Amino acid sequence: MTAIEPSEAGRVLRLDLLACPQCKGKLEANAAHLVCNRCGHDYAVLEGIPCFASPDRFYDEFALVHCPFAASPSGLKRVTLGVLPFWSWQEWKFWDRVIPRCDRLLDFGCGRGRGIFIERSRETVGYDGSLTFLRDCAPRYSAVALGQLPRLPFASSLFDVVASSHTVGHVSIEDKDHLISEIARVLRPGGVTAHIIETDSAHPAVSAAKRNSQAYRKQFVEQHGHVGLEPAQRVIQRFESHGLRLNKMQLVDAILPSVLNYRTFFDVPDYQNLPEIRWPRMLSRMSAASGIVNAAYEVGMGVFHSSAEQWFGKPERAQFIHVVFHKA
């Protein structure tokens, strides 16, 4: 069998980064395959992308309507965001604050990628279950690979930063500890791991939604594949049990669900009369009707999130958390 030529694999096939997900052995390239020199497992290479599992049909279909490339703001918009706390950019502002400049960053559940990760890292590596996502991500990132969590097919102590956005909640509870042990394994000592994580919530609005179990499962679990929702404190405990020290946690939607939260999870006939979401419902209608009102909402919600929500919010009521851990 002939070795894969660089022109076939492109810059996405980086054997120096990869390891067999079964035994962590080294991989060798042969024809359109990768072969582990320890256990003999064989993995396909499709369009220059190493594939450690079959493409996930759910996320390939999900990719048709979700997760465009998350470009960083530039010019006047970037200057404005440095001054005004626009709510819709709060996730980008989180990454901007916590992702250090580094040699190598892993973005698992990468989707089509994030500009802020490319800006901060000399090499940015993406990992996802969707071939559709990775086709678009590959030209932007230094390398990509396809596979299924909780396994990470990368060499140990390889990354300065490991990050994910809206991904950990997609991993089953049974696989959570395996995933976090993999994060700890591929992270270098002194490294940073940062995540935006979907959580199970005891917020009155979510508790009310759970009373309609069928609608709750459709809206909160099946819609985006949130099969592994856990309370915020349980998530933190899992990371800490693998030797990762919590450095920062921000609560999201722990007091007043945002308009985006309302439109994503609650804006369906089954929940239209819930009194627990009357304020998000009203704000959604007002912000949709007027650009001025929407701008005021964006700034007001941004201020509320960075102040009152962090001071008075309860972790058990959060629907999302932004967390940063360090590895000793």
DRENDO-1510 file (C-alpha; in Angstrom, 1 decimal, always signed):
<recs>
REC; n; res; u; v; w
REC; 1; MET; +0.0; +0.0; +0.0 .
REC; 2; THR; +1.3; +3.4; -0.9 .
REC; 3; ALA; +1.6; +6.2; +1.7 .
REC; 4; ILE; -0.9; +9.1; +1.5 .
REC; 5; GLU; +0.6; +12.0; -0.5 .
REC; 6; PRO; +0.4; +15.4; +1.0 .
REC; 7; SER; -1.6; +16.7; -1.9 .
REC; 8; GLU; -4.3; +14.1; -1.1 .
REC; 9; ALA; -4.5; +14.7; +2.6 .
REC; 10; GLY; -3.8; +18.4; +2.6 .
REC; 11; ARG; -2.7; +20.1; +5.8 .
REC; 12; VAL; -5.5; +18.5; +7.9 .
REC; 13; LEU; -3.8; +15.1; +8.2 .
REC; 14; ARG; -1.2; +15.5; +11.0 .
REC; 15; LEU; +0.1; +12.2; +12.2 .
REC; 16; ASP; +2.2; +14.0; +14.8 .
REC; 17; LEU; -1.0; +15.0; +16.6 .
REC; 18; LEU; -3.0; +11.8; +16.3 .
REC; 19; ALA; -3.1; +8.7; +18.4 .
REC; 20; CYS; -5.2; +5.5; +18.1 .
REC; 21; PRO; -8.4; +6.1; +20.1 .
REC; 22; GLN; -8.5; +2.4; +21.1 .
REC; 23; CYS; -5.0; +2.0; +22.6 .
REC; 24; LYS; -3.3; +5.4; +22.1 .
REC; 25; GLY; -0.7; +3.8; +19.8 .
REC; 26; LYS; +1.0; +5.7; +16.9 .
REC; 27; LEU; -0.7; +5.8; +13.5 .
REC; 28; GLU; +0.8; +5.2; +10.1 .
REC; 29; ALA; -0.7; +6.4; +6.8 .
REC; 30; ASN; -1.3; +3.8; +4.1 .
REC; 31; ALA; -3.3; +4.5; +1.0 .
REC; 32; ALA; -6.6; +6.0; +2.1 .
REC; 33; HIS; -6.3; +4.7; +5.7 .
REC; 34; LEU; -4.5; +5.1; +9.0 .
REC; 35; VAL; -3.3; +2.0; +10.7 .
REC; 36; CYS; -2.3; +1.7; +14.4 .
REC; 37; ASN; +1.2; +0.2; +14.7 .
REC; 38; ARG; +0.2; -1.2; +18.2 .
REC; 39; CYS; -3.3; -2.8; +17.9 .
REC; 40; GLY; -3.7; -2.8; +14.2 .
REC; 41; HIS; -7.0; -0.9; +14.1 .
REC; 42; ASP; -7.7; +0.7; +10.7 .
REC; 43; TYR; -9.2; +4.1; +10.1 .
REC; 44; ALA; -10.4; +5.7; +6.9 .
REC; 45; VAL; -9.3; +9.1; +5.6 .
REC; 46; LEU; -12.1; +10.9; +3.7 .
REC; 47; GLU; -11.3; +14.1; +1.8 .
REC; 48; GLY; -8.1; +14.4; +3.7 .
REC; 49; ILE; -9.9; +14.1; +7.1 .
REC; 50; PRO; -9.0; +11.2; +9.4 .
REC; 51; CYS; -12.2; +9.4; +10.5 .
REC; 52; PHE; -12.2; +7.5; +13.7 .
REC; 53; ALA; -15.9; +6.8; +13.4 .
REC; 54; SER; -18.6; +7.0; +10.8 .
REC; 55; PRO; -20.0; +10.5; +10.3 .
REC; 56; ASP; -22.9; +11.1; +12.7 .
REC; 57; ARG; -26.1; +11.5; +10.7 .
REC; 58; PHE; -27.8; +13.6; +13.4 .
REC; 59; TYR; -25.1; +16.2; +13.4 .
REC; 60; ASP; -24.7; +16.2; +9.7 .
REC; 61; GLU; -28.3; +17.1; +9.4 .
REC; 62; PHE; -28.0; +19.5; +12.4 .
REC; 63; ALA; -25.1; +21.2; +10.4 .
REC; 64; LEU; -27.5; +22.2; +7.6 .
REC; 65; VAL; -29.2; +24.8; +9.8 .
REC; 66; HIS; -27.0; +25.4; +12.8 .
REC; 67; CYS; -23.5; +26.7; +13.8 .
REC; 68; PRO; -22.1; +28.9; +11.1 .
REC; 69; PHE; -18.4; +29.8; +11.4 .
REC; 70; ALA; -18.2; +32.1; +14.5 .
REC; 71; ALA; -16.2; +35.0; +13.1 .
REC; 72; SER; -14.7; +37.5; +15.6 .
REC; 73; PRO; -16.0; +41.1; +15.3 .
REC; 74; SER; -13.7; +43.6; +13.7 .
REC; 75; GLY; -13.3; +47.3; +13.2 .
REC; 76; LEU; -15.9; +49.6; +14.9 .
REC; 77; LYS; -18.0; +46.6; +16.1 .
REC; 78; ARG; -15.0; +45.2; +18.0 .
REC; 79; VAL; -14.4; +48.6; +19.6 .
REC; 80; THR; -18.0; +49.0; +20.5 .
REC; 81; LEU; -18.1; +45.5; +22.1 .
REC; 82; GLY; -15.1; +46.5; +24.2 .
REC; 83; VAL; -17.3; +49.2; +25.7 .
REC; 84; LEU; -20.9; +48.0; +25.6 .
REC; 85; PRO; -21.8; +44.6; +27.0 .
REC; 86; PHE; -24.1; +43.4; +24.2 .
REC; 87; TRP; -25.8; +40.2; +25.3 .
REC; 88; SER; -25.7; +38.4; +22.0 .
REC; 89; TRP; -21.9; +38.6; +22.1 .
REC; 90; GLN; -21.4; +37.5; +25.7 .
REC; 91; GLU; -20.0; +34.1; +24.6 .
REC; 92; TRP; -17.4; +35.7; +22.3 .
REC; 93; LYS; -16.5; +38.1; +25.2 .
REC; 94; PHE; -16.0; +35.0; +27.5 .
REC; 95; TRP; -13.6; +33.4; +25.0 .
REC; 96; ASP; -11.8; +36.7; +24.5 .
REC; 97; ARG; -11.2; +37.0; +28.3 .
REC; 98; VAL; -10.2; +33.4; +29.1 .
REC; 99; ILE; -8.3; +31.9; +26.0 .
REC; 100; PRO; -4.6; +32.7; +26.3 .
REC; 101; ARG; -2.2; +33.0; +23.4 .
REC; 102; CYS; -0.8; +29.5; +23.0 .
REC; 103; ASP; +1.0; +27.1; +20.7 .
REC; 104; ARG; -1.8; +24.6; +20.3 .
REC; 105; LEU; -5.5; +24.5; +21.0 .
REC; 106; LEU; -8.1; +21.7; +20.7 .
REC; 107; ASP; -11.7; +22.7; +19.9 .
REC; 108; PHE; -13.8; +19.5; +20.3 .
REC; 109; GLY; -17.3; +19.7; +19.0 .
REC; 110; CYS; -15.8; +22.3; +16.8 .
REC; 111; GLY; -18.6; +22.8; +14.3 .
REC; 112; ARG; -17.4; +25.1; +11.6 .
REC; 113; GLY; -14.8; +26.7; +14.0 .
REC; 114; ARG; -14.3; +29.9; +15.9 .
REC; 115; GLY; -12.2; +32.9; +14.8 .
REC; 116; ILE; -11.2; +33.7; +18.3 .
REC; 117; PHE; -9.5; +30.3; +18.7 .
REC; 118; ILE; -7.5; +30.8; +15.4 .
REC; 119; GLU; -6.4; +34.3; +16.6 .
REC; 120; ARG; -5.1; +33.0; +19.9 .
REC; 121; SER; -3.4; +29.8; +18.9 .
REC; 122; ARG; -0.5; +29.1; +16.6 .
REC; 123; GLU; -2.2; +25.8; +15.7 .
REC; 124; THR; -5.9; +25.2; +16.2 .
REC; 125; VAL; -7.2; +21.6; +15.9 .
REC; 126; GLY; -10.9; +20.7; +15.4 .
REC; 127; TYR; -12.7; +17.5; +16.4 .
REC; 128; ASP; -16.3; +16.8; +15.5 .
REC; 129; GLY; -18.7; +14.0; +14.6 .
REC; 130; SER; -20.0; +15.7; +11.5 .
REC; 131; LEU; -18.2; +15.5; +8.2 .
REC; 132; THR; -20.4; +18.4; +7.0 .
REC; 133; PHE; -19.0; +20.6; +9.7 .
REC; 134; LEU; -15.4; +19.5; +9.2 .
REC; 135; ARG; -15.4; +20.1; +5.5 .
REC; 136; ASP; -16.0; +23.8; +6.3 .
REC; 137; CYS; -13.7; +23.9; +9.3 .
REC; 138; ALA; -10.7; +22.2; +7.6 .
REC; 139; PRO; -9.6; +25.2; +5.5 .
REC; 140; ARG; -9.6; +27.4; +8.6 .
REC; 141; TYR; -8.0; +25.2; +11.2 .
REC; 142; SER; -4.5; +23.7; +11.3 .
REC; 143; ALA; -5.9; +20.2; +11.4 .
REC; 144; VAL; -9.2; +18.4; +11.9 .
REC; 145; ALA; -10.4; +14.9; +12.8 .
REC; 146; LEU; -13.7; +13.1; +12.8 .
REC; 147; GLY; -14.8; +10.8; +15.7 .
REC; 148; GLN; -17.2; +10.3; +18.5 .
REC; 149; LEU; -16.8; +11.5; +22.1 .
REC; 150; PRO; -15.8; +10.6; +24.8 .
REC; 151; ARG; -12.6; +9.4; +23.0 .
REC; 152; LEU; -10.1; +12.0; +21.8 .
REC; 153; PRO; -7.8; +10.5; +19.2 .
REC; 154; PHE; -4.8; +12.7; +20.1 .
REC; 155; ALA; -1.5; +12.2; +21.8 .
REC; 156; SER; -1.2; +12.9; +25.5 .
REC; 157; SER; -0.1; +16.3; +26.9 .
REC; 158; LEU; -0.4; +17.8; +23.4 .
REC; 159; PHE; -2.5; +20.9; +23.9 .
REC; 160; ASP; -2.0; +24.1; +25.8 .
REC; 161; VAL; -5.8; +24.8; +25.7 .
REC; 162; VAL; -8.7; +22.5; +25.3 .
REC; 163; ALA; -12.1; +24.2; +24.7 .
REC; 164; SER; -15.6; +23.3; +23.8 .
REC; 165; SER; -18.8; +25.3; +23.2 .
REC; 166; HIS; -22.2; +23.7; +23.8 .
REC; 167; THR; -20.8; +20.2; +23.5 .
REC; 168; VAL; -20.4; +18.6; +27.0 .
REC; 169; GLY; -24.2; +18.5; +27.4 .
REC; 170; HIS; -24.3; +16.3; +24.3 .
REC; 171; VAL; -22.3; +13.6; +25.9 .
REC; 172; SER; -24.2; +10.9; +27.8 .
REC; 173; ILE; -23.9; +10.9; +31.6 .
REC; 174; GLU; -22.4; +7.4; +31.4 .
REC; 175; ASP; -19.6; +8.8; +29.2 .
REC; 176; LYS; -18.9; +12.1; +31.1 .
REC; 177; ASP; -16.0; +10.9; +33.3 .
REC; 178; HIS; -14.4; +9.2; +30.3 .
REC; 179; LEU; -14.5; +12.5; +28.4 .
REC; 180; ILE; -13.1; +14.6; +31.2 .
REC; 181; SER; -10.3; +12.1; +31.8 .
REC; 182; GLU; -9.5; +12.4; +28.1 .
REC; 183; ILE; -9.4; +16.2; +28.4 .
REC; 184; ALA; -7.0; +15.9; +31.3 .
REC; 185; ARG; -4.9; +13.4; +29.4 .
REC; 186; VAL; -4.4; +15.6; +26.2 .
REC; 187; LEU; -3.9; +18.8; +28.2 .
REC; 188; ARG; -0.4; +19.8; +29.1 .
REC; 189; PRO; +0.6; +20.5; +32.7 .
REC; 190; GLY; -0.2; +24.1; +33.4 .
REC; 191; GLY; -2.8; +24.1; +30.6 .
REC; 192; VAL; -6.2; +25.7; +30.4 .
REC; 193; THR; -9.5; +24.0; +29.6 .
REC; 194; ALA; -12.5; +26.2; +29.1 .
REC; 195; HIS; -16.1; +25.3; +28.2 .
REC; 196; ILE; -19.6; +26.6; +27.7 .
REC; 197; ILE; -21.8; +23.8; +29.0 .
REC; 198; GLU; -25.5; +23.1; +28.9 .
REC; 199; THR; -26.8; +22.2; +32.4 .
REC; 200; ASP; -29.9; +20.7; +34.0 .
REC; 201; SER; -31.7; +23.4; +35.8 .
REC; 202; ALA; -34.0; +23.9; +38.8 .
REC; 203; HIS; -35.1; +27.3; +37.5 .
REC; 204; PRO; -38.9; +27.7; +38.0 .
REC; 205; ALA; -39.3; +28.2; +34.3 .
REC; 206; VAL; -37.5; +24.9; +33.5 .
REC; 207; SER; -39.3; +23.1; +36.4 .
REC; 208; ALA; -42.6; +24.2; +34.9 .
REC; 209; ALA; -41.5; +23.0; +31.5 .
REC; 210; LYS; -40.6; +19.6; +32.9 .
REC; 211; ARG; -44.2; +19.1; +34.0 .
REC; 212; ASN; -45.0; +18.4; +30.3 .
REC; 213; SER; -42.4; +15.7; +29.9 .
REC; 214; GLN; -43.1; +15.1; +26.2 .
REC; 215; ALA; -42.6; +18.7; +25.3 .
REC; 216; TYR; -39.6; +19.0; +27.6 .
REC; 217; ARG; -37.9; +16.1; +26.0 .
REC; 218; LYS; -38.6; +17.5; +22.5 .
REC; 219; GLN; -37.5; +21.1; +23.3 .
REC; 220; PHE; -34.7; +20.6; +25.8 .
REC; 221; VAL; -33.2; +17.3; +24.9 .
REC; 222; GLU; -34.0; +16.1; +21.4 .
REC; 223; GLN; -33.9; +19.4; +19.6 .
REC; 224; HIS; -30.1; +19.9; +20.0 .
REC; 225; GLY; -29.1; +16.4; +21.3 .
REC; 226; HIS; -28.7; +17.4; +24.9 .
REC; 227; VAL; -28.7; +13.9; +26.2 .
REC; 228; GLY; -26.3; +14.5; +29.1 .
REC; 229; LEU; -27.7; +17.5; +31.1 .
REC; 230; GLU; -26.5; +17.6; +34.7 .
REC; 231; PRO; -26.7; +20.3; +37.4 .
REC; 232; ALA; -23.8; +22.8; +37.4 .
REC; 233; GLN; -22.3; +21.7; +40.6 .
REC; 234; ARG; -22.2; +18.1; +39.4 .
REC; 235; VAL; -20.4; +19.2; +36.3 .
REC; 236; ILE; -17.8; +21.0; +38.4 .
REC; 237; GLN; -17.3; +18.0; +40.6 .
REC; 238; ARG; -16.6; +15.8; +37.7 .
REC; 239; PHE; -13.8; +18.1; +36.4 .
REC; 240; GLU; -12.3; +18.5; +39.8 .
REC; 241; SER; -12.3; +14.7; +40.4 .
REC; 242; HIS; -9.9; +14.5; +37.4 .
REC; 243; GLY; -7.4; +16.9; +38.9 .
REC; 244; LEU; -8.6; +20.1; +37.1 .
REC; 245; ARG; -8.9; +23.1; +39.3 .
REC; 246; LEU; -11.8; +25.5; +38.8 .
REC; 247; ASN; -10.5; +29.0; +38.1 .
REC; 248; LYS; -13.7; +30.7; +36.9 .
REC; 249; MET; -17.5; +30.0; +36.6 .
REC; 250; GLN; -20.2; +32.3; +35.1 .
REC; 251; LEU; -23.9; +31.5; +35.4 .
REC; 252; VAL; -26.2; +32.0; +32.4 .
REC; 253; ASP; -30.0; +32.1; +32.5 .
REC; 254; ALA; -29.9; +31.5; +36.2 .
REC; 255; ILE; -32.4; +34.3; +37.2 .
REC; 256; LEU; -34.1; +35.7; +34.0 .
REC; 257; PRO; -34.1; +33.5; +30.9 .
REC; 258; SER; -32.8; +35.5; +28.0 .
REC; 259; VAL; -34.9; +36.2; +24.9 .
REC; 260; LEU; -32.7; +33.8; +23.0 .
REC; 261; ASN; -33.3; +31.1; +25.6 .
REC; 262; TYR; -37.0; +31.8; +25.4 .
REC; 263; ARG; -37.1; +31.6; +21.6 .
REC; 264; THR; -35.0; +28.4; +21.6 .
REC; 265; PHE; -36.7; +26.4; +24.3 .
REC; 266; PHE; -40.0; +27.9; +25.4 .
REC; 267; ASP; -41.6; +29.5; +22.3 .
REC; 268; VAL; -43.9; +26.7; +21.4 .
REC; 269; PRO; -47.7; +26.2; +21.9 .
REC; 270; ASP; -47.1; +23.7; +24.8 .
REC; 271; TYR; -45.5; +26.5; +26.9 .
REC; 272; GLN; -47.3; +29.6; +25.7 .
REC; 273; ASN; -49.3; +30.0; +28.9 .
REC; 274; LEU; -46.6; +29.3; +31.4 .
REC; 275; PRO; -46.6; +32.2; +33.9 .
REC; 276; GLU; -43.0; +31.5; +34.8 .
REC; 277; ILE; -41.8; +32.8; +31.4 .
REC; 278; ARG; -44.1; +35.9; +31.1 .
REC; 279; TRP; -41.1; +38.3; +31.3 .
REC; 280; PRO; -39.0; +36.6; +28.7 .
REC; 281; ARG; -42.1; +36.3; +26.5 .
REC; 282; MET; -42.8; +40.0; +26.8 .
REC; 283; LEU; -39.2; +41.0; +26.2 .
REC; 284; SER; -39.1; +38.8; +23.1 .
REC; 285; ARG; -42.1; +40.5; +21.6 .
REC; 286; MET; -40.9; +44.0; +22.4 .
REC; 287; SER; -37.3; +43.4; +21.1 .
REC; 288; ALA; -38.7; +41.8; +17.9 .
REC; 289; ALA; -40.9; +44.9; +17.3 .
REC; 290; SER; -38.3; +47.6; +17.6 .
REC; 291; GLY; -34.6; +47.9; +16.8 .
REC; 292; ILE; -34.2; +50.5; +19.5 .
REC; 293; VAL; -35.8; +48.3; +22.1 .
REC; 294; ASN; -33.7; +45.4; +21.0 .
REC; 295; ALA; -30.5; +47.4; +21.3 .
REC; 296; ALA; -31.6; +48.6; +24.8 .
REC; 297; TYR; -32.4; +45.0; +25.7 .
REC; 298; GLU; -29.0; +43.8; +24.5 .
REC; 299; VAL; -27.1; +46.2; +26.6 .
REC; 300; GLY; -29.3; +45.9; +29.6 .
REC; 301; MET; -29.2; +42.1; +29.6 .
REC; 302; GLY; -25.4; +42.2; +29.2 .
REC; 303; VAL; -25.1; +44.4; +32.2 .
REC; 304; PHE; -27.5; +42.2; +34.2 .
REC; 305; HIS; -25.6; +39.0; +33.2 .
REC; 306; SER; -22.2; +40.4; +34.3 .
REC; 307; SER; -23.5; +41.8; +37.6 .
REC; 308; ALA; -26.7; +40.7; +39.2 .
REC; 309; GLU; -26.8; +37.3; +37.7 .
REC; 310; GLN; -23.3; +36.5; +39.0 .
REC; 311; TRP; -24.0; +38.1; +42.4 .
REC; 312; PHE; -27.4; +36.6; +43.2 .
REC; 313; GLY; -27.8; +33.7; +40.7 .
REC; 314; LYS; -27.8; +30.1; +42.0 .
REC; 315; PRO; -25.8; +27.5; +40.2 .
REC; 316; GLU; -28.6; +25.0; +40.5 .
REC; 317; ARG; -30.8; +27.3; +38.5 .
REC; 318; ALA; -28.4; +28.0; +35.6 .
REC; 319; GLN; -29.2; +26.6; +32.2 .
REC; 320; PHE; -25.6; +27.1; +31.0 .
REC; 321; ILE; -22.3; +27.7; +32.7 .
REC; 322; HIS; -19.1; +29.2; +31.4 .
REC; 323; VAL; -16.2; +27.5; +33.2 .
REC; 324; VAL; -12.4; +27.6; +33.1 .
REC; 325; PHE; -10.1; +25.0; +34.7 .
REC; 326; HIS; -6.4; +24.7; +35.1 .
REC; 327; LYS; -4.3; +21.6; +35.1 .
REC; 328; ALA; -1.5; +21.5; +37.7 .
</recs>
